[in-house]
Amino acid sequence: MFSDRLNGYLRTAARDDALAAFIVAILLIPQSLAYALLAGLPPQVGVYASLLPMLAYAALGSSRVSSVGPVALTALMTAQAIAALVPADSATPGISATDAALVLAAETGLLLGAAALLRLDALASLLSVPVLQGFSTGAALSIALSQLPVMLGSPARGFNAPDVLAAWWRSGQWGQAPTAAFGIGALVLLILARRHAAALLRRWLTPDAARLAARCAPLAIFAGAVAIVAALQPAEPAAAHGVALVGALPPMRLPIALPPLAGALWWQLLPSAATIALITFVSSLAVSEGLALQRGEIVVARRELAGLAGANLVAACSAGMPVAGSFSRGAINAEAGARTRMAGVWAAGFMALAMLLLAAPLALLPKAVLAASIVLAVLGVAEWAAFAQAWRYSRSEFAVMLGVALLTLFSSLAIALATGVALSIALLLQRTARPHTALIGRIPGTEHYRNVGRHQVEQTQGVLALRIDESLLFTNARQLPGVIAGYLAQHDAQPGALPTRRVLLLMSPVNHIDLSGLEALRALHASLARNGIRLDLSEVKGPVLDALRAGGWSAWFDGRVFLSHHQGMLDEHGSAG
Amino acid sequence: MFSDRLNGYLRTAARDDALAAFIVAILLIPQSLAYALLAGLPPQVGVYASLLPMLAYAALGSSRVSSVGPVALTALMTAQAIAALVPADSATPGISATDAALVLAAETGLLLGAAALLRLDALASLLSVPVLQGFSTGAALSIALSQLPVMLGSPARGFNAPDVLAAWWRSGQWGQAPTAAFGIGALVLLILARRHAAALLRRWLTPDAARLAARCAPLAIFAGAVAIVAALQPAEPAAAHGVALVGALPPMRLPIALPPLAGALWWQLLPSAATIALITFVSSLAVSEGLALQRGEIVVARRELAGLAGANLVAACSAGMPVAGSFSRGAINAEAGARTRMAGVWAAGFMALAMLLLAAPLALLPKAVLAASIVLAVLGVAEWAAFAQAWRYSRSEFAVMLGVALLTLFSSLAIALATGVALSIALLLQRTARPHTALIGRIPGTEHYRNVGRHQVEQTQGVLALRIDESLLFTNARQLPGVIAGYLAQHDAQPGALPTRRVLLLMSPVNHIDLSGLEALRALHASLARNGIRLDLSEVKGPVLDALRAGGWSAWFDGRVFLSHHQGMLDEHGSAG
């Protein structure tokens, strides 16, 4: 049975998956080292986080092409969480950064797993588009800025803009020439390769082969850097002209163990883990949903949660760090033709093989070259156009986007996210609190009623016809009687107007009435009745009417409910008015 | 000029105002003493808070009949704030309860004033009906329970149910017989007077006079209690048979001074003051709006803020405590015929006069009698029927109401309110996150389109007509493409169905589209286009269409927008499908 399926797989999809996995692995090797360094961890942690977690996602996840492993965003969040725990100045004994990363991965995995069990996938919707876009742009800038001193050979380190700039200023040194030569040289070559390699290679290769070969260009650049380092200083490579190198990786042994079970550490890291879990889920889901939409596939949010939970728990038990779905690797995996989640298994295999074969040359890779590759990767994610679009669409959402980006850059990722969520909710509350209302009239010759201010319409004497463009909720309910009273006063002040006998509310935009809205409707009904005015409703939605009936409104409501607004306007009492 | 207006006032409204003020003062004398004791303050603080603050509200406020002064709710909140500051066990020197009350009043006044300047009156809408009703019921029970040991003569004190019950248990004493006789006797007589005094007096008086005279019944009961105490122990009244008495009030001198300007104290009390300010505003506004609605008057929320701010600042400078609009006194003021805010000035005058004349007899009033009057007053405010109504209308809002009531009773008022606001917002988010969607069809022979599941309607082959009963917001935007895909799959799975060529969304319930909603619409449009399906919209509201145009949607939107859904269904492409 299983062997049948395996044979089927080997006959059909295996070749495509393996080829895509090879291309992904070429990107993954430097990224795994770089993101571990970005998180303030030894480079091999990134390698370990790229092996077994991929298998766990392949077993449990939902997306066929998502590539789960170390990513820049969670690496930066891990760095900030560890920095808050172990201040750089004080040498607190007992807490190592690798232990903290393991605990973070374990907690992230447990939280994601709990969210999957409790069906909390809807929580992801708390992150609105402006918050996500502001956050990813701010984080990209923050990561690029943190890599700049590494690229130039300055000892300055930090996880947000003020820290990095202050450290750079204090160090009194812009960088170091040989390191900067590697860093800037690699950046320029990587940019040139990305822009022109495919076009250049097409002179000799078929377009498909050229595109694939161009994907290997970064590997050639890394190999070149290693060759230069080896040529310059073969005897003592670790200090080649003062250029910081990745250094010898410990022998691959994939240590399997439970993460450290220290209660205090778990408690201290829990808030950071909650933020990482939320961002891991939302950013990974955005990647896999985006890819699925292109491929006509479906991603199940709960299975995505389960896959990410499994990947993080496995990372916590195999000397790793928090992992998530990578935007760049997922896109390359899809483009290179991956067909099933087995591509992730292949990629892990290639990764392990590469580590066995390439450990020696990788030790000679300058950190500045890795930093250059991070800078290029994250700046590709920054969404500049999104700011312009938000500015045109909604000034308040633009303000949220900008605020979140600035907080991400100048404060911490967690504060930026929390503020963004709070602002999004505040905007939503404000929107429902100030509903748009419209006096409506009949478009002549039809049964359609539209805003008096926007269309040429007919109004009926003695009937105030209004549309309230919002659900009646606690945020706006208290204003309802006042708003109607304002329209009544305005209406009756017109010269020659007959006194209003009925108020007819078009309820089709009212999607819900909560208890506060019900009370407001009752107060409106009572105050109109006191002035001899009847309150009628039209086009009340089924679920809303059901709720009103359940709330016992028949005990006090004297008006009528019409299926269509036009019928309501033609009502005998109305036409007599 | 001024004398003209004064003469005019004296000719017209003065008699009515003065009469109403006299009735209010009869209620205010015991309430001012009782609420000061409830707040853990000397009784004269309540008296001072009933004099000048009323004048400030008369000058700045908006309601004609609201009666501002000490109220049970803010007295309990003051007590909790002071108790958190000065734990009963530890004798912290330096901070006196009266100082803390002055600072609370000053901060409450400043916060209300700032809210008036910044037009933050809409913040009141954060308190939904279930939160307010749960809160007032829980607070009423909490206050009644805190007065029970006072009424029965037990030394147990506390400001929430667990505290009171624990203290009562620890005291090992249910009460003390002579005190309990006063307390229970007063309670029974007050209940009898409220129920039967007016009917009884109507035998001898006109109905109006009987109603007014019945209002004086509590005064007679208090006078009776004082007479009994005086008769029992004329020589040493303060310890009459162990019955705790109000005791000699210090000579009236109305000390005018700035509140203590201790930075640490102000900082510690600020969170409590913010809660008191919010509750003061919302509860006072509820009272004055309720009364204004009955009288056909208008209350301006910002002037109400200003009036309450002035009253609290004056209270802070005249040896008072936080003040708010009283439900019971406002209602009695209106019923007794008050016509202008000058009634408050009269009431303050009567109050001052009473304190000058009645200080000696009031010293003999047993505290148990005051406690009985508080129990009766607050239990009248508890909204039992509201719980039954909420249960029928919405289980989740009932849960919020009950939760807030229980937290108010068993925890602190501030925690209960914060939880209630958070739960209300969570319910609103959840509601917008799970929008009701309906497949719609044409009611035969009309141009009306209704839910297929609720009405006998006709559907058109090849056109999927849907209504989404919610604004497109970040809380639900991510689900939109999935929801439509689900309908499409269901539609195409019907036997004999033509493949869907168009999706037509009826947009009349969509009151707003935020940036996340715009992105979701774009993703939906793209995924439908990939399957050769056109996305059309009908009955898009003016403001929504304006925003879509500003957001540059014409760059990607290929469908059409119809003024009416019926026109959209008749579109040539649709009818061909």
Interface residues (C-beta under 8 A of the other chain):
Chain A: A122 A124 S125 L126 L127 S128 V129 P130 E289 L293 G296 I298 Q389 A390 R392 Y393 S394 E397 S424 I425 L427 L428 L429 R431 T432 A433 R434 P435 H436 T446 E447 H448 N451 R454 D469 E470 S471 L473 F474 T475 N476 A477 R478 Q479 P481 G482 A485 S508 P509 N511 H512 D514 L515 S516 L518 E519 A523 A526 S527 R530 N531 K541 G542 P543 A547 A550 G551 G552 L563 S564
Chain B: A122 A124 S125 L126 L127 S128 V129 P130 E289 L293 G296 I298 Q389 A390 R392 Y393 S394 E397 S424 I425 L427 L428 L429 R431 T432 A433 R434 P435 H436 T446 E447 H448 N451 R454 D469 E470 S471 L473 F474 T475 N476 A477 R478 Q479 P481 G482 A485 S508 P509 N511 H512 D514 L515 S516 L518 E519 A523 A526 S527 R530 N531 K541 G542 P543 A547 A550 G551 G552 L563 S564
